[in-house]
Amino acid sequence: MLEILRSPIFLGLILVPYFFLAPPRSLAARVTGIQVNGAVRSDVEWLQRYVGLNFPGEISELDVERIRRKLMTADVFIQVQVRLDEASSKLVIDLEEKWTTIPVFRGAYGGGTPLLVAGVYDMHAYGRLLTLGVETKKYGVAPPGFTLWAKLPRTARGKGSTGVEVWRDFRRRTYYDDAGIKTGTLGFDSAYVRLYHMVPLFPEADPLDPKIHQAGMELLVRRDRKPLVQDAAAANMNLPERENAWAYRALASFVFDNLSVEDQQLEGNRLMCKSGLSKNEGVANPGLSNYSEAEAFSFHRPSKDVNIAVHAYLQAAGSPTVSDAFHLGGFDSIRGFPDGVRYGAFAAFGNLEARGQVWTSNWLKVATVLFADAGIAGSDFGDASKDVFRSAGGGIRLSIPRVHRLVFRLDYAWARSNNISTPGISLGLNQFFQPYKPL
């Protein structure tokens, strides 16, 4: 038996499959620096820091492809080509940039208080993946409010993030009973500042690894003036009793992200969790309460032109204050229902979309969408689970590939609950849910 193991024939039977079936080894090459072509707006120093590799150094052919994918996932380039130039020993990056200064326009109609949002933002300000933006929001006949924000969504070699938002909101919410009958309205005057800072959990991790693990803090200070109450049912909320009510929130936050972007299609997963304390002053029941929030995105690409998109959201707050209560329906949760059709300190909802591109050119992409939404809201899980709000429908997307995330969206939904049946239209810019939002 030992002689058989030592025979050349036996060794050949083992080694031949290894040479033919084993994946080819990627040889490392020494690179002295980076040469960038096509960078009109992009800052070259930022780009080298974002790639995260130090030069001179050695990179493999596999690293070349990983660099290309990382730059594409920044979502500010139409195309990226990366190659090794043997003559100069440089890593050559050929870019074709998107236009990243885009308008914001969206609305929600079909019941409840109409919403109109208009503004502008730039995801790649100063060529450094800095997001700056401003919006104005108008709810029905209420005065227009505004939002300002500045964000660095991919700091620390693309593994961290930080940002600030400033809001001033005037709005009137319409409230409904369990049968979907309008019972009255609340008029709000709110203002708040939100700060967050996330750092990599593993700062020494491979910068080209698509996985992102972040941890950090979110801080919020909010002021709500005493609302105009035209609704007896609104007493179910923990409303301000003084001229000004204040909310202070401190949340520990965690993010996991391994999403990649290719041809405007997403693939991978993103999970965000926040939990901490909220302190309320000037409301009917002041004091400390718990606040937790989780949001997940999952994208699958079964074929070149098909994207299966899944979104889930969960909130559990200790007090249904103006700042902590979640309002189901409207623009960003369950399509087809009026904004605020159900509300409370506890909320959970999910969205499923099948997005298929039906026509593509260099300047326009047309896609159709089939979707299903479902959600609950109430004072707690027991109260919320008494009625499930669900909708289904279809829509169309018109996108401009050369402009960052410029997507015109039109959805039509048929919505039902135990006691309500209503259709609704949702329209605007950007996808219905998007993991990397300007807000």
C-alpha positions, 0 to 999 in steps of 0.5 A: 500500500505504501508503494502505491502512495509513493508511485508517480501515477498516484501523485499525478492523479492528485496533482493534475486536478489541483492544477486544473481545478484550483482557482488561479493564484493572483500574483502581486505587483508593486505599485508606486502610486495612483494615476486618476483620469476623468476626475473633473469634480472628484478630489484625487486626494480624497479618492486615494484616502477612500481606496484606503491603500498605502503606496508604494505597496503591493496589490494583486489582480483581485485587489484591482477588481475590489478597488473598482467595486468599492469606487462603484459602490460610492454611487457617484461614478457611471463607470470605473476602470482600474488597471496596472500600468507596468511601464510606470508601476502605477495604479491607473483609475479611469472614471466617468462621473455622475452629476451629483447635484440633484433636485428633490421633489416628492409628494403624497396624495390620495387621502389625509394631509397632502405633502409636497417636498422640494429642495436640492442636495449634492452627494459629492460636494467639493468632490469629497463624498460630502452630502449637503442639502436643503429642503422645504416641506409643506403639509396642506395649508400649514406654513412651509418648514425647512430642513438643512443637512450635512453628512459624510456618509463614508469617512475613515476609508469608507467605513465610518459616517458622521452628520448633522440635520436641522429641522423646522416643521409646521404641519397639520396631521389628520387623525382617523378612527378604527373605521378610517373616518376622519375625527379631526386634526392636530397642528404642530410647530416643531424644531430639532437638531440631530447629530450622529457619529459612527466609527469602524468597529474594526479600524484595522480591517481590510479596506477593500472588504465590502463589509462595514461594521460601525458603532456610535451615538446619535443625539437629538434635541427637539422643541415642540410648541403646544399644538392646536388640537381639533381632535378629541382622539388626539388626547391618546398622545402625550401632548405638550401642556406648556407653551414649549415642550422639550425632548432629549434623546441619546441612542447607542447605534450600530450598523452592518453593511455589505451592499454593493452597487452596479448599474444602479442595481443593489446587492447585499444587506444593511442593518441599522439598530439604535437604542437608548433613552428619551427624556421629555419635559413640558408634556402631559406625562414627562420623564425618562422612557426607552426608545429603540429603532431597527431598520433592515434592507436586503437586495438580491439580483437574480438576473441582470435587469431584476432587483428584489428589494426588501425593507423592514422597520421596527420602533418601540418607544416608551411614550407616544409623545409628538417626537416619539410617536410613529404615524403609519401611512402616507409617503414612507411606510404603507402606500395607499393609506392616508398619513397617520391612519394609525399611530402610536409608540410601537410600529412595525412595517415591511415592504417588498418590491420586484424592480425590473428594467424594461428599457435602457439607454445611456440617458434613460432607464425605464423600470416597472415595479410590483410591490406589497406593503404591510404594517401595524402601529399602536400604543404597544404590540398588543394594541398594534396587532389588532389591525394589520394595514396592507397594500399591493400595487404597481409602479413605474420608475424613470431614471437618468443614469448619468445623474446621481439617484435621479429617479422619477417614481409613480406608484398606485396602491390598493390598500386594505385593513380590517375596516378600511379599503382605499386606493392611493397614489404616491409620487416623487423622486428616488425609490420608495425606500433607499438605504442611502438617503439624503435624509 
